[in-house]
Amino acid sequence: MRILTDITGKELRLNKIEGVDALAGILEGSPYMIRKMRVFSAKKYMNGAGQFFSGIELLEKEVETLKRDCDQLPLRELWLAEISTGNKFNDGKFSTNRLNVQWYQE
């Protein structure tokens, strides 16, 4: 776990960070369709509480402007991070504010 400080001075904890091969397991599909499915998955992911997908606007814009017969594969790595404010003891209960973040990068 790593302690971070945000721009407001609040202490945050980086509980977990991991990268996975986002193209692993894809047997077929055009680069355009892979991107389109990523937008769909990112929107579905953000419907959950405490979930954020960084860069979804860029991904949507890329899908809108890309030709369907494009042959350039999308970014290969999917990164996931869990950030929290740490455990606090309030009114006899532990509370933790957590945020899960995902993003693609090379």
PyMOL commands that place a pseudoatom at each C-alpha (Angstrom):
pseudoatom trace, name=CA, resn=MET, resi=1, chain=A, elem=C, hetatm=0, pos=[0.000, 0.000, 0.000]
pseudoatom trace, name=CA, resn=ARG, resi=2, chain=A, elem=C, hetatm=0, pos=[1.284, 3.443, -0.875]
pseudoatom trace, name=CA, resn=ILE, resi=3, chain=A, elem=C, hetatm=0, pos=[0.153, 6.685, 0.775]
pseudoatom trace, name=CA, resn=LEU, resi=4, chain=A, elem=C, hetatm=0, pos=[-0.634, 9.529, -1.649]
pseudoatom trace, name=CA, resn=THR, resi=5, chain=A, elem=C, hetatm=0, pos=[-1.838, 13.089, -1.154]
pseudoatom trace, name=CA, resn=ASP, resi=6, chain=A, elem=C, hetatm=0, pos=[-4.337, 14.632, -3.571]
pseudoatom trace, name=CA, resn=ILE, resi=7, chain=A, elem=C, hetatm=0, pos=[-4.336, 18.283, -4.650]
pseudoatom trace, name=CA, resn=THR, resi=8, chain=A, elem=C, hetatm=0, pos=[-6.587, 19.248, -1.725]
pseudoatom trace, name=CA, resn=GLY, resi=9, chain=A, elem=C, hetatm=0, pos=[-4.158, 17.744, 0.781]
pseudoatom trace, name=CA, resn=LYS, resi=10, chain=A, elem=C, hetatm=0, pos=[-6.331, 14.720, 1.582]
pseudoatom trace, name=CA, resn=GLU, resi=11, chain=A, elem=C, hetatm=0, pos=[-4.454, 11.494, 2.306]
pseudoatom trace, name=CA, resn=LEU, resi=12, chain=A, elem=C, hetatm=0, pos=[-5.254, 8.611, -0.044]
pseudoatom trace, name=CA, resn=ARG, resi=13, chain=A, elem=C, hetatm=0, pos=[-4.067, 5.023, -0.115]
pseudoatom trace, name=CA, resn=LEU, resi=14, chain=A, elem=C, hetatm=0, pos=[-3.188, 3.157, -3.280]
pseudoatom trace, name=CA, resn=ASN, resi=15, chain=A, elem=C, hetatm=0, pos=[-4.294, -0.321, -2.208]
pseudoatom trace, name=CA, resn=LYS, resi=16, chain=A, elem=C, hetatm=0, pos=[-3.792, -2.146, -5.470]
pseudoatom trace, name=CA, resn=ILE, resi=17, chain=A, elem=C, hetatm=0, pos=[-2.557, -1.522, -9.000]
pseudoatom trace, name=CA, resn=GLU, resi=18, chain=A, elem=C, hetatm=0, pos=[-2.253, -4.108, -11.729]
pseudoatom trace, name=CA, resn=GLY, resi=19, chain=A, elem=C, hetatm=0, pos=[-1.983, -4.286, -15.478]
pseudoatom trace, name=CA, resn=VAL, resi=20, chain=A, elem=C, hetatm=0, pos=[-3.346, -7.012, -17.715]
pseudoatom trace, name=CA, resn=ASP, resi=21, chain=A, elem=C, hetatm=0, pos=[-3.085, -7.806, -21.411]
pseudoatom trace, name=CA, resn=ALA, resi=22, chain=A, elem=C, hetatm=0, pos=[-6.362, -6.418, -22.742]
pseudoatom trace, name=CA, resn=LEU, resi=23, chain=A, elem=C, hetatm=0, pos=[-6.071, -8.363, -25.990]
pseudoatom trace, name=CA, resn=ALA, resi=24, chain=A, elem=C, hetatm=0, pos=[-5.550, -11.756, -24.344]
pseudoatom trace, name=CA, resn=GLY, resi=25, chain=A, elem=C, hetatm=0, pos=[-8.326, -14.177, -25.163]
pseudoatom trace, name=CA, resn=ILE, resi=26, chain=A, elem=C, hetatm=0, pos=[-9.624, -12.261, -28.194]
pseudoatom trace, name=CA, resn=LEU, resi=27, chain=A, elem=C, hetatm=0, pos=[-9.915, -14.834, -30.959]
pseudoatom trace, name=CA, resn=GLU, resi=28, chain=A, elem=C, hetatm=0, pos=[-11.316, -12.577, -33.621]
pseudoatom trace, name=CA, resn=GLY, resi=29, chain=A, elem=C, hetatm=0, pos=[-12.662, -9.105, -34.073]
pseudoatom trace, name=CA, resn=SER, resi=30, chain=A, elem=C, hetatm=0, pos=[-11.673, -6.041, -36.006]
pseudoatom trace, name=CA, resn=PRO, resi=31, chain=A, elem=C, hetatm=0, pos=[-9.685, -3.286, -34.296]
pseudoatom trace, name=CA, resn=TYR, resi=32, chain=A, elem=C, hetatm=0, pos=[-12.769, -1.066, -34.739]
pseudoatom trace, name=CA, resn=MET, resi=33, chain=A, elem=C, hetatm=0, pos=[-15.076, -3.609, -33.048]
pseudoatom trace, name=CA, resn=ILE, resi=34, chain=A, elem=C, hetatm=0, pos=[-12.604, -4.103, -30.177]
pseudoatom trace, name=CA, resn=ARG, resi=35, chain=A, elem=C, hetatm=0, pos=[-12.676, -0.343, -29.518]
pseudoatom trace, name=CA, resn=LYS, resi=36, chain=A, elem=C, hetatm=0, pos=[-16.457, -0.223, -29.753]
pseudoatom trace, name=CA, resn=MET, resi=37, chain=A, elem=C, hetatm=0, pos=[-16.777, -3.040, -27.214]
pseudoatom trace, name=CA, resn=ARG, resi=38, chain=A, elem=C, hetatm=0, pos=[-14.337, -1.222, -24.912]
pseudoatom trace, name=CA, resn=VAL, resi=39, chain=A, elem=C, hetatm=0, pos=[-16.607, 1.840, -24.897]
pseudoatom trace, name=CA, resn=PHE, resi=40, chain=A, elem=C, hetatm=0, pos=[-19.584, -0.376, -24.088]
pseudoatom trace, name=CA, resn=SER, resi=41, chain=A, elem=C, hetatm=0, pos=[-17.678, -2.147, -21.285]
pseudoatom trace, name=CA, resn=ALA, resi=42, chain=A, elem=C, hetatm=0, pos=[-16.353, 1.131, -19.833]
pseudoatom trace, name=CA, resn=LYS, resi=43, chain=A, elem=C, hetatm=0, pos=[-19.856, 2.645, -19.653]
pseudoatom trace, name=CA, resn=LYS, resi=44, chain=A, elem=C, hetatm=0, pos=[-21.189, -0.508, -17.998]
pseudoatom trace, name=CA, resn=TYR, resi=45, chain=A, elem=C, hetatm=0, pos=[-18.255, -0.458, -15.536]
pseudoatom trace, name=CA, resn=MET, resi=46, chain=A, elem=C, hetatm=0, pos=[-18.941, 3.156, -14.538]
pseudoatom trace, name=CA, resn=ASN, resi=47, chain=A, elem=C, hetatm=0, pos=[-22.563, 2.325, -13.668]
pseudoatom trace, name=CA, resn=GLY, resi=48, chain=A, elem=C, hetatm=0, pos=[-21.280, 0.672, -10.493]
pseudoatom trace, name=CA, resn=ALA, resi=49, chain=A, elem=C, hetatm=0, pos=[-20.735, 2.692, -7.330]
pseudoatom trace, name=CA, resn=GLY, resi=50, chain=A, elem=C, hetatm=0, pos=[-17.147, 3.829, -6.851]
pseudoatom trace, name=CA, resn=GLN, resi=51, chain=A, elem=C, hetatm=0, pos=[-16.108, 2.938, -10.417]
pseudoatom trace, name=CA, resn=PHE, resi=52, chain=A, elem=C, hetatm=0, pos=[-14.351, 5.321, -12.798]
pseudoatom trace, name=CA, resn=PHE, resi=53, chain=A, elem=C, hetatm=0, pos=[-12.913, 4.758, -16.265]
pseudoatom trace, name=CA, resn=SER, resi=54, chain=A, elem=C, hetatm=0, pos=[-10.249, 7.311, -17.156]
pseudoatom trace, name=CA, resn=GLY, resi=55, chain=A, elem=C, hetatm=0, pos=[-10.156, 8.316, -20.812]
pseudoatom trace, name=CA, resn=ILE, resi=56, chain=A, elem=C, hetatm=0, pos=[-13.616, 7.197, -21.883]
pseudoatom trace, name=CA, resn=GLU, resi=57, chain=A, elem=C, hetatm=0, pos=[-14.180, 10.477, -23.746]
pseudoatom trace, name=CA, resn=LEU, resi=58, chain=A, elem=C, hetatm=0, pos=[-11.060, 9.881, -25.861]
pseudoatom trace, name=CA, resn=LEU, resi=59, chain=A, elem=C, hetatm=0, pos=[-12.103, 6.302, -26.518]
pseudoatom trace, name=CA, resn=GLU, resi=60, chain=A, elem=C, hetatm=0, pos=[-15.577, 7.407, -27.653]
pseudoatom trace, name=CA, resn=LYS, resi=61, chain=A, elem=C, hetatm=0, pos=[-14.089, 10.088, -29.913]
pseudoatom trace, name=CA, resn=GLU, resi=62, chain=A, elem=C, hetatm=0, pos=[-11.681, 7.553, -31.426]
pseudoatom trace, name=CA, resn=VAL, resi=63, chain=A, elem=C, hetatm=0, pos=[-14.564, 5.179, -32.247]
pseudoatom trace, name=CA, resn=GLU, resi=64, chain=A, elem=C, hetatm=0, pos=[-16.573, 8.019, -33.833]
pseudoatom trace, name=CA, resn=THR, resi=65, chain=A, elem=C, hetatm=0, pos=[-13.709, 9.139, -36.098]
pseudoatom trace, name=CA, resn=LEU, resi=66, chain=A, elem=C, hetatm=0, pos=[-12.167, 5.756, -36.933]
pseudoatom trace, name=CA, resn=LYS, resi=67, chain=A, elem=C, hetatm=0, pos=[-12.941, 3.988, -40.191]
pseudoatom trace, name=CA, resn=ARG, resi=68, chain=A, elem=C, hetatm=0, pos=[-14.478, 0.554, -39.766]
pseudoatom trace, name=CA, resn=ASP, resi=69, chain=A, elem=C, hetatm=0, pos=[-11.754, -1.071, -41.892]
pseudoatom trace, name=CA, resn=CYS, resi=70, chain=A, elem=C, hetatm=0, pos=[-8.902, 0.285, -39.758]
pseudoatom trace, name=CA, resn=ASP, resi=71, chain=A, elem=C, hetatm=0, pos=[-6.104, -2.235, -39.160]
pseudoatom trace, name=CA, resn=GLN, resi=72, chain=A, elem=C, hetatm=0, pos=[-4.316, -0.618, -36.192]
pseudoatom trace, name=CA, resn=LEU, resi=73, chain=A, elem=C, hetatm=0, pos=[-4.910, -2.489, -32.937]
pseudoatom trace, name=CA, resn=PRO, resi=74, chain=A, elem=C, hetatm=0, pos=[-5.983, -0.479, -29.875]
pseudoatom trace, name=CA, resn=LEU, resi=75, chain=A, elem=C, hetatm=0, pos=[-3.859, -0.016, -26.762]
pseudoatom trace, name=CA, resn=ARG, resi=76, chain=A, elem=C, hetatm=0, pos=[-2.811, -3.353, -25.350]
pseudoatom trace, name=CA, resn=GLU, resi=77, chain=A, elem=C, hetatm=0, pos=[-2.666, -2.863, -21.558]
pseudoatom trace, name=CA, resn=LEU, resi=78, chain=A, elem=C, hetatm=0, pos=[-5.636, -2.430, -19.233]
pseudoatom trace, name=CA, resn=TRP, resi=79, chain=A, elem=C, hetatm=0, pos=[-4.670, -1.003, -15.851]
pseudoatom trace, name=CA, resn=LEU, resi=80, chain=A, elem=C, hetatm=0, pos=[-6.757, -1.225, -12.683]
pseudoatom trace, name=CA, resn=ALA, resi=81, chain=A, elem=C, hetatm=0, pos=[-6.168, 0.695, -9.464]
pseudoatom trace, name=CA, resn=GLU, resi=82, chain=A, elem=C, hetatm=0, pos=[-7.979, 0.730, -6.139]
pseudoatom trace, name=CA, resn=ILE, resi=83, chain=A, elem=C, hetatm=0, pos=[-7.723, 3.966, -4.173]
pseudoatom trace, name=CA, resn=SER, resi=84, chain=A, elem=C, hetatm=0, pos=[-9.209, 4.527, -0.726]
pseudoatom trace, name=CA, resn=THR, resi=85, chain=A, elem=C, hetatm=0, pos=[-9.309, 7.093, 2.042]
pseudoatom trace, name=CA, resn=GLY, resi=86, chain=A, elem=C, hetatm=0, pos=[-8.399, 4.400, 4.554]
pseudoatom trace, name=CA, resn=ASN, resi=87, chain=A, elem=C, hetatm=0, pos=[-10.496, 2.923, 7.322]
pseudoatom trace, name=CA, resn=LYS, resi=88, chain=A, elem=C, hetatm=0, pos=[-12.254, 5.320, 9.645]
pseudoatom trace, name=CA, resn=PHE, resi=89, chain=A, elem=C, hetatm=0, pos=[-14.145, 4.440, 12.811]
pseudoatom trace, name=CA, resn=ASN, resi=90, chain=A, elem=C, hetatm=0, pos=[-17.392, 6.448, 12.974]
pseudoatom trace, name=CA, resn=ASP, resi=91, chain=A, elem=C, hetatm=0, pos=[-20.442, 5.756, 15.130]
pseudoatom trace, name=CA, resn=GLY, resi=92, chain=A, elem=C, hetatm=0, pos=[-19.241, 2.273, 16.001]
pseudoatom trace, name=CA, resn=LYS, resi=93, chain=A, elem=C, hetatm=0, pos=[-18.693, 1.267, 12.356]
pseudoatom trace, name=CA, resn=PHE, resi=94, chain=A, elem=C, hetatm=0, pos=[-15.727, 1.135, 10.035]
pseudoatom trace, name=CA, resn=SER, resi=95, chain=A, elem=C, hetatm=0, pos=[-16.158, 3.128, 6.863]
pseudoatom trace, name=CA, resn=THR, resi=96, chain=A, elem=C, hetatm=0, pos=[-13.912, 3.261, 3.819]
pseudoatom trace, name=CA, resn=ASN, resi=97, chain=A, elem=C, hetatm=0, pos=[-14.378, 5.402, 0.745]
pseudoatom trace, name=CA, resn=ARG, resi=98, chain=A, elem=C, hetatm=0, pos=[-13.078, 3.452, -2.226]
pseudoatom trace, name=CA, resn=LEU, resi=99, chain=A, elem=C, hetatm=0, pos=[-12.626, 4.299, -5.876]
pseudoatom trace, name=CA, resn=ASN, resi=100, chain=A, elem=C, hetatm=0, pos=[-11.713, 1.752, -8.529]
pseudoatom trace, name=CA, resn=VAL, resi=101, chain=A, elem=C, hetatm=0, pos=[-10.122, 3.243, -11.641]
pseudoatom trace, name=CA, resn=GLN, resi=102, chain=A, elem=C, hetatm=0, pos=[-9.434, 1.625, -15.013]
pseudoatom trace, name=CA, resn=TRP, resi=103, chain=A, elem=C, hetatm=0, pos=[-7.560, 2.903, -18.063]
pseudoatom trace, name=CA, resn=TYR, resi=104, chain=A, elem=C, hetatm=0, pos=[-5.804, 1.674, -21.208]
pseudoatom trace, name=CA, resn=GLN, resi=105, chain=A, elem=C, hetatm=0, pos=[-2.199, 2.426, -22.090]
pseudoatom trace, name=CA, resn=GLU, resi=106, chain=A, elem=C, hetatm=0, pos=[0.729, 1.003, -24.020]
for i in range(1, 106): cmd.bond("trace and resi %d" % i, "trace and resi %d" % (i + 1))
show_as sticks, trace
zoom trace
